[in-house]
Amino acid sequence: MTTKKKGRPKASDAGVFEEKLLACATDLFMRQGYGGTSISQILSVSDCGKSAFYLRFGDKESLFSAVVQRSIRTIFIELGELPTCDSLNDCLQEVGERLAAGMLADRCIAFIRITAAEALKFPLLAQKAYQSSLAGSVDYVELALKTFLESHNDERLREIAIRFCELVIQPLCFQAAFGCIPENPKEYIRDHVSDVIILLNAKGLTNCL
């Protein structure tokens, strides 16, 4: 019997190949960490060819970066449509709660822990993961503000969205990485987001909107 050789996937199958590879890699990275997961393991579990892998990703660091990007995209897909609100504060409260809940999903916390553990060996990997998650969060908040406001200053909105995400997401993710978020976090998240909005209003950051 002739064994079918694995190789470069057909163009029509490339998307399926990549999704299967990323799904298997995500599972292994989450269970075993970055250092504990090898390319050979990923290829074996995903049943993907070595030549196709190296042609598409090149190395494990690039694959992990793609896995993180995929996880971030999944968060924003799951967030659904932007909320319809009656006030700016309500808009910030709703998007803040949604964003925080998405970022505190088990897979997100797992990747935060993995990248933090590997930050000394792979600083660019950790930086890219952090920047990607922050940029995605800022884009989401900025779009919600633009949708709510009839007229707006794009530069000012971006500034507020960045500050809002830094204050809402980063403390919660830091706490979650150490297992310090309450078992029922919904009320905790709501109060935290509300406090951030009060702070932004007190500093006058939202007055010009």
C-alpha positions in Angstrom: 0.0 0.0 0.0 1.3 3.5 -0.9 1.2 6.1 1.9 -0.1 9.4 0.7 2.5 12.0 1.2 1.6 15.2 3.0 2.6 18.4 1.3 1.4 21.7 0.2 -2.4 21.9 0.2 -4.3 22.9 -2.9 -5.4 26.5 -3.1 -9.0 25.5 -2.6 -8.1 23.7 0.6 -5.7 26.3 2.0 -8.3 27.9 4.3 -9.3 24.6 5.7 -5.7 23.6 6.3 -4.9 26.8 8.1 -8.0 26.7 10.3 -7.4 23.1 11.3 -3.8 23.8 12.1 -4.6 26.9 14.2 -7.3 25.0 16.0 -5.0 22.2 17.0 -2.2 24.5 17.9 -4.5 26.6 20.1 -5.6 23.5 22.0 -2.0 22.3 22.5 -0.6 25.7 23.5 -3.4 26.2 26.0 -2.8 22.8 27.6 1.0 22.6 27.4 2.2 26.1 27.1 4.5 27.6 24.5 7.7 25.9 25.5 6.0 22.5 26.1 4.5 22.4 22.6 6.6 21.3 19.6 5.9 21.8 15.9 6.1 18.0 15.4 3.3 17.6 17.9 1.1 20.2 16.2 1.7 18.6 12.8 1.0 15.1 14.1 -2.3 16.1 15.8 -3.5 18.3 12.9 -2.3 15.8 10.3 -0.7 18.6 8.3 2.4 18.4 6.2 5.7 19.9 7.3 6.4 21.6 4.0 3.0 23.2 4.0 3.5 24.4 7.6 6.9 26.0 6.9 5.6 27.6 3.7 2.7 29.2 5.5 4.2 30.1 9.0 7.9 29.6 8.9 8.4 28.9 12.6 6.6 28.3 15.9 6.8 31.9 17.0 4.9 33.0 13.9 2.4 30.2 14.4 1.8 31.3 18.0 1.3 34.9 16.9 -1.3 33.7 14.4 -3.0 31.7 17.1 -3.2 34.8 19.3 -4.6 36.8 16.4 -7.2 34.2 15.8 -8.2 34.2 19.4 -8.6 38.0 19.4 -10.7 37.9 16.3 -12.9 35.3 17.9 -13.5 37.6 20.9 -14.8 40.4 18.8 -17.0 38.1 16.6 -18.6 36.8 19.8 -19.2 40.4 21.1 -21.8 40.7 18.4 -23.4 44.0 17.2 -22.6 47.3 18.9 -25.1 48.3 21.6 -27.8 51.0 21.2 -27.6 53.4 24.1 -29.3 56.6 25.3 -26.2 58.3 26.7 -22.4 58.4 26.4 -22.0 56.9 29.9 -24.4 54.1 29.0 -22.5 53.4 25.8 -19.1 53.2 27.6 -20.7 51.0 30.4 -22.1 48.5 27.9 -19.0 48.2 25.7 -16.8 48.1 28.7 -18.7 45.2 30.3 -18.8 43.3 27.0 -15.2 43.8 26.4 -14.1 42.8 29.9 -16.2 39.7 29.8 -14.7 38.7 26.5 -11.1 39.3 27.6 -11.7 37.3 30.8 -12.6 34.2 28.8 -10.6 31.1 29.8 -8.6 31.0 26.5 -7.7 34.7 26.8 -6.4 34.3 30.3 -4.5 31.2 29.2 -2.7 33.1 26.5 -1.9 36.0 28.9 -0.2 33.5 31.2 1.6 31.8 28.3 3.0 35.0 26.8 4.0 36.3 30.3 5.9 33.1 31.0 7.8 33.3 27.7 8.3 37.1 27.8 12.0 36.9 28.7 12.9 34.4 26.0 10.5 35.9 23.4 10.0 39.6 24.2 8.7 40.4 20.7 6.1 37.6 20.9 4.8 39.0 24.2 4.8 42.6 22.9 2.9 41.6 19.7 0.3 39.7 21.7 -0.3 42.6 24.0 -0.4 45.2 21.2 -2.8 43.1 19.2 -5.3 42.7 22.1 -5.1 46.4 23.0 -5.5 47.5 19.4 -8.5 45.3 18.9 -10.1 46.6 22.2 -9.5 50.2 21.3 -10.9 49.7 17.8 -14.1 48.2 19.3 -14.6 51.1 21.8 -13.8 53.8 19.2 -16.3 52.3 16.8 -19.0 52.2 19.5 -18.3 55.9 20.3 -18.4 56.9 16.6 -21.7 55.0 16.2 -23.2 56.7 19.2 -22.0 60.3 18.4 -23.4 62.2 15.5 -20.3 64.4 15.2 -16.9 63.6 16.6 -13.2 64.4 16.7 -11.5 61.2 15.5 -8.2 61.9 17.2 -10.0 62.7 20.5 -12.1 59.6 20.3 -9.0 57.4 19.8 -7.3 59.0 22.8 -10.4 58.3 25.0 -10.8 54.8 23.7 -7.1 54.0 24.5 -7.4 55.4 28.0 -10.7 53.6 28.6 -9.3 50.3 27.5 -6.1 50.7 29.6 -8.1 51.4 32.7 -10.8 48.8 32.2 -9.1 45.8 30.6 -5.5 45.8 32.0 -6.3 45.7 35.7 -8.9 42.9 35.2 -6.6 40.8 33.0 -3.8 41.2 35.5 -6.0 40.1 38.4 -7.4 37.2 36.3 -4.0 36.0 35.4 -3.3 35.4 39.1 -6.8 33.9 39.7 -8.0 36.9 41.7 -11.3 37.6 39.9 -14.4 36.5 41.9 -16.2 33.3 40.8 -19.2 35.3 39.7 -17.5 38.3 38.1 -20.5 40.1 36.4 -21.2 42.5 39.3 -17.5 43.0 39.9 -16.9 43.9 36.2 -20.0 46.3 36.2 -18.7 48.2 39.2 -15.2 48.3 37.8 -16.3 49.8 34.5 -18.6 52.3 36.3 -15.6 53.5 38.4 -13.5 54.0 35.3 -16.3 56.1 33.7 -16.5 58.2 36.8 -12.8 58.8 36.7 -12.8 59.8 33.0 -15.7 62.2 33.6 -13.9 63.7 36.7 -10.8 64.3 34.6 -12.9 65.9 31.9 -11.7 63.6 29.1 -15.3 63.1 27.8 -16.5 66.7 28.1 -15.6 67.6 24.5 -17.6 64.8 23.0 
